[in-house]
Amino acid sequence: APDVVKKLFTLEYMPLKETAVVNYEKARDLVKRHDFDYRSAESN
């Protein structure tokens, strides 16, 4: 894909709510205990 199209799909052009969800998921992935951990205190 052209560079212009790639840039449009970066977080810079996403709505704030979607950017917040992506950032939350990245932070959760850093502290989760294992791959299927979505319910521990650290990952919530």
C-alpha positions, 0 to 999 in steps of 0.5 A, a space after each residue: 500500500 502507498 505510504 499515504 494509506 499506511 499513515 491513515 491507519 496509524 493511531 494518529 488518525 484514529 478517534 480518541 476512544 479507539 486510541 485509548 482502547 489500543 493503549 489499554 490493551 497494550 498496557 494490559 498485555 504488559 502485566 498479564 500472567 499468561 496468554 489467556 489472562 483477562 480476569 486477574 487483578 493486574 489485567 483489569 
